[in-house]
Amino acid sequence: MRSVLKRTLVLVWAASIALACQTEEATEQGSETTPAVDEAAVREAIAANDKAWGDAAVAGDVEAIVQQYATDAVLMPPGAPRVEGTEGIREAFTSWFQEAPPSSTTITSDVITVTAAGDYAHAVGSWTMSGTGPDGSEYSDQGKFLAIWKSTDGDWKIVNDIWNSDNPPAGMESEAAAEEAETAPSE
Protein backbone atom coordinates (compact mmCIF):
# COMPACT_ATOMS: atom_id res chain seq x y z
CA MET A 1 0.00 0.00 0.00
CA ARG A 2 2.81 2.40 0.86
CA SER A 3 4.53 1.78 -2.47
CA VAL A 4 1.32 2.62 -4.35
CA LEU A 5 0.95 5.86 -2.38
CA LYS A 6 4.62 6.69 -2.86
CA ARG A 7 4.41 6.04 -6.62
CA THR A 8 1.27 8.18 -6.87
CA LEU A 9 2.92 11.06 -5.01
CA VAL A 10 5.98 10.87 -7.27
CA LEU A 11 3.79 10.97 -10.38
CA VAL A 12 1.81 13.98 -9.15
CA TRP A 13 5.07 15.74 -8.21
CA ALA A 14 6.54 15.04 -11.65
CA ALA A 15 3.41 16.33 -13.40
CA SER A 16 3.54 19.50 -11.31
CA ILE A 17 7.19 20.06 -12.22
CA ALA A 18 6.41 19.50 -15.89
CA LEU A 19 3.61 22.06 -15.75
CA ALA A 20 5.81 24.56 -13.95
CA CYS A 21 8.35 24.24 -16.74
CA GLN A 22 5.63 25.10 -19.28
CA THR A 23 4.57 28.34 -17.61
CA GLU A 24 5.83 31.55 -19.15
CA GLU A 25 6.29 34.73 -17.18
CA ALA A 26 3.69 37.39 -17.94
CA THR A 27 6.50 39.82 -18.77
CA GLU A 28 7.69 37.47 -21.52
CA GLN A 29 4.35 37.52 -23.33
CA GLY A 30 5.56 40.24 -25.54
CA SER A 31 3.94 43.10 -27.27
CA GLU A 32 0.94 45.31 -26.79
CA THR A 33 -0.71 43.45 -29.67
CA THR A 34 -0.80 40.22 -27.66
CA PRO A 35 -4.38 39.90 -26.41
CA ALA A 36 -4.98 39.26 -22.73
CA VAL A 37 -5.81 35.67 -21.85
CA ASP A 38 -9.53 35.22 -21.24
CA GLU A 39 -9.23 32.80 -18.33
CA ALA A 40 -13.01 32.59 -17.91
CA ALA A 41 -13.35 31.42 -21.53
CA VAL A 42 -10.62 28.81 -21.00
CA ARG A 43 -12.39 27.52 -17.88
CA GLU A 44 -15.71 27.37 -19.74
CA ALA A 45 -14.11 25.45 -22.62
CA ILE A 46 -12.52 22.92 -20.28
CA ALA A 47 -15.77 22.52 -18.30
CA ALA A 48 -17.62 21.88 -21.59
CA ASN A 49 -14.95 19.32 -22.55
CA ASP A 50 -15.37 17.64 -19.13
CA LYS A 51 -19.09 17.24 -19.78
CA ALA A 52 -18.54 16.04 -23.35
CA TRP A 53 -16.01 13.46 -22.10
CA GLY A 54 -18.47 12.11 -19.53
CA ASP A 55 -21.32 12.02 -22.07
CA ALA A 56 -19.12 10.22 -24.61
CA ALA A 57 -18.05 7.66 -21.99
CA VAL A 58 -21.67 6.81 -21.16
CA ALA A 59 -22.49 6.59 -24.87
CA GLY A 60 -19.48 4.32 -25.42
CA ASP A 61 -18.24 6.83 -28.04
CA VAL A 62 -14.51 6.14 -27.94
CA GLU A 63 -13.84 8.35 -30.97
CA ALA A 64 -15.36 11.39 -29.21
CA ILE A 65 -13.09 10.72 -26.24
CA VAL A 66 -10.03 10.27 -28.46
CA GLN A 67 -10.77 13.67 -30.04
CA GLN A 68 -10.36 15.27 -26.58
CA TYR A 69 -6.64 14.33 -26.60
CA ALA A 70 -3.70 15.78 -28.53
CA THR A 71 -2.14 13.37 -31.03
CA ASP A 72 0.93 13.02 -28.79
CA ALA A 73 -0.98 12.86 -25.49
CA VAL A 74 0.12 10.64 -22.62
CA LEU A 75 -2.31 8.84 -20.29
CA MET A 76 -1.13 7.59 -16.92
CA PRO A 77 -3.93 5.32 -15.72
CA PRO A 78 -3.84 3.65 -12.31
CA GLY A 79 -2.50 0.12 -12.17
CA ALA A 80 -1.51 0.11 -15.83
CA PRO A 81 1.39 1.16 -18.06
CA ARG A 82 1.32 4.64 -19.54
CA VAL A 83 -0.43 5.02 -22.88
CA GLU A 84 0.88 7.30 -25.63
CA GLY A 85 -0.59 8.75 -28.80
CA THR A 86 -3.92 8.62 -30.56
CA GLU A 87 -3.88 4.91 -31.41
CA GLY A 88 -2.80 3.88 -27.92
CA ILE A 89 -5.50 6.03 -26.36
CA ARG A 90 -8.12 4.60 -28.72
CA GLU A 91 -7.07 1.01 -27.88
CA ALA A 92 -7.03 1.69 -24.13
CA PHE A 93 -10.49 3.25 -23.94
CA THR A 94 -11.97 0.66 -26.32
CA SER A 95 -10.68 -2.12 -24.08
CA TRP A 96 -11.77 -0.45 -20.83
CA PHE A 97 -15.27 0.31 -22.10
CA GLN A 98 -15.74 -3.21 -23.47
CA GLU A 99 -14.68 -4.64 -20.12
CA ALA A 100 -16.76 -2.38 -17.86
CA PRO A 101 -18.94 0.12 -19.72
CA PRO A 102 -19.98 3.09 -17.59
CA SER A 103 -23.67 3.95 -17.27
CA SER A 104 -22.90 7.20 -15.46
CA THR A 105 -19.82 9.42 -15.53
CA THR A 106 -19.22 12.87 -14.07
CA ILE A 107 -16.00 14.83 -14.45
CA THR A 108 -15.52 18.13 -12.65
CA SER A 109 -12.44 20.31 -12.97
CA ASP A 110 -12.42 21.99 -9.56
CA VAL A 111 -9.33 24.16 -10.12
CA ILE A 112 -8.14 25.31 -13.54
CA THR A 113 -4.92 27.27 -13.81
CA VAL A 114 -4.04 28.96 -17.11
CA THR A 115 -0.47 29.87 -18.04
CA ALA A 116 0.32 33.54 -18.60
CA ALA A 117 0.75 32.92 -22.32
CA GLY A 118 -2.68 31.28 -22.42
CA ASP A 119 -1.54 28.23 -24.37
CA TYR A 120 -1.58 25.69 -21.52
CA ALA A 121 -3.84 25.05 -18.56
CA HIS A 122 -3.94 22.40 -15.90
CA ALA A 123 -7.07 21.11 -14.28
CA VAL A 124 -7.32 19.38 -10.93
CA GLY A 125 -10.63 17.73 -10.30
CA SER A 126 -12.76 14.82 -9.33
CA TRP A 127 -14.72 12.14 -11.14
CA THR A 128 -17.42 9.59 -10.47
CA MET A 129 -18.28 6.56 -12.55
CA SER A 130 -20.69 3.67 -12.24
CA GLY A 131 -21.68 0.83 -14.51
CA THR A 132 -21.63 -2.91 -14.97
CA GLY A 133 -18.42 -4.85 -14.34
CA PRO A 134 -17.11 -7.82 -16.36
CA ASP A 135 -18.86 -10.25 -14.00
CA GLY A 136 -22.22 -8.49 -14.46
CA SER A 137 -22.19 -6.84 -11.04
CA GLU A 138 -22.75 -3.13 -10.61
CA TYR A 139 -19.76 -0.96 -9.69
CA SER A 140 -19.39 2.59 -8.44
CA ASP A 141 -16.13 4.49 -8.12
CA GLN A 142 -14.87 8.01 -7.58
CA GLY A 143 -11.49 9.63 -7.62
CA LYS A 144 -9.35 12.56 -8.65
CA PHE A 145 -7.33 13.62 -11.67
CA LEU A 146 -4.78 16.04 -13.00
CA ALA A 147 -5.04 16.97 -16.68
CA ILE A 148 -2.77 19.27 -18.63
CA TRP A 149 -4.50 20.96 -21.55
CA LYS A 150 -3.00 22.71 -24.58
CA SER A 151 -4.67 25.19 -26.87
CA THR A 152 -4.34 23.81 -30.38
CA ASP A 153 -5.78 25.83 -33.26
CA GLY A 154 -8.31 27.42 -30.91
CA ASP A 155 -9.38 24.11 -29.37
CA TRP A 156 -8.29 22.75 -25.98
CA LYS A 157 -6.80 19.24 -26.06
CA ILE A 158 -5.52 17.08 -23.20
CA VAL A 159 -1.77 16.44 -23.47
CA ASN A 160 -1.26 14.66 -20.12
CA ASP A 161 -3.91 12.87 -18.10
CA ILE A 162 -3.43 11.05 -14.80
CA TRP A 163 -6.15 9.80 -12.48
CA ASN A 164 -6.75 7.39 -9.66
CA SER A 165 -9.51 6.12 -7.45
CA ASP A 166 -10.28 7.19 -3.91
CA ASN A 167 -11.02 3.53 -3.21
CA PRO A 168 -8.29 1.05 -2.27
CA PRO A 169 -6.89 -1.09 -5.10
CA ALA A 170 -8.62 -4.41 -5.77
CA GLY A 171 -7.58 -6.94 -3.17
CA MET A 172 -6.58 -4.26 -0.67
CA GLU A 173 -10.08 -3.51 0.61
CA SER A 174 -9.65 -5.56 3.79
CA GLU A 175 -6.30 -3.87 4.56
CA ALA A 176 -7.88 -0.43 4.13
CA ALA A 177 -10.81 -1.39 6.37
CA ALA A 178 -8.40 -2.65 9.03
CA GLU A 179 -6.40 0.60 8.87
CA GLU A 180 -9.59 2.63 9.10
CA ALA A 181 -10.73 0.63 12.14
CA GLU A 182 -7.36 1.23 13.82
CA THR A 183 -7.57 5.00 13.33
CA ALA A 184 -11.28 5.37 14.19
CA PRO A 185 -11.95 7.04 17.53
CA SER A 186 -13.20 4.63 20.16
CA GLU A 187 -16.50 5.35 21.83
Residue, then its C-alpha position, 0 to 999 in steps of 0.5 A: m500500500r505504501s509503495v502505491l501511495k509513494r508512486t502516486l505522489v511521485l507521479v503527481w510531483a513530476a506532473s507538477i514540475a512538468l507544468a511549472c516548466q511550461t509556464e511563461e512569465a507574464t513579462e515574456q508575453g511580448s507586445e501590446t498586440t498580444p491579447a490578454v488571456d480570457e481565463a473565464a473562456v478557458r475555464e468554460a471550454i474545459a468545463a464543456n470538454d469535461k461534460a462532453w467526455g463524460d457524455a461520450a463515456v456513457a455513450g461508449d463513443v470512444e472516438a469522441i473521447v479520443q478527439q479530446y486528446a492531442t495526437d501526442a498525449v500521454l495517459m497515466p492510468p492507475g494500475a496500468p502502463r502509460v499510454e501514448g498517442t492517438e492509437g494507444i488512447r483509442e485502444a485503451f479506452t476501447s478495451w476499458f469500455q468493453e470490459a466495464p462500460p460506464s452507465s454514469t460518468t461525471i468529471t468536474s475540474d475543480v481548479i483550472t490554472v491557465t499559463a500567462a501565455g494562455d496556451y496551456a492550462h492544468a485542471v485538478g478535479s474529481w470524477t465519479m463513474s458507475g456501470t456494470g463490471p465484467d462479471g455483471s455486477e454493478y460498480s461505483d467508483q470516484g477519484k481525482f485527476l490532473a489533466i494538462w490541456k494545450s490550446t491547439d488551433g483554438d481548441w483545448k486538447i488534453v496532453n497529459d492525463i493522470w487519475n486514480s480512485d479514492n477507493p483502495p486497489a482491488g484486493m486491498e479492501s480488507e487492509a484499508a478497512a483494518e487501517e480505518a478501524e485502527t484509526a477510528p476514535s473509540e467510543 
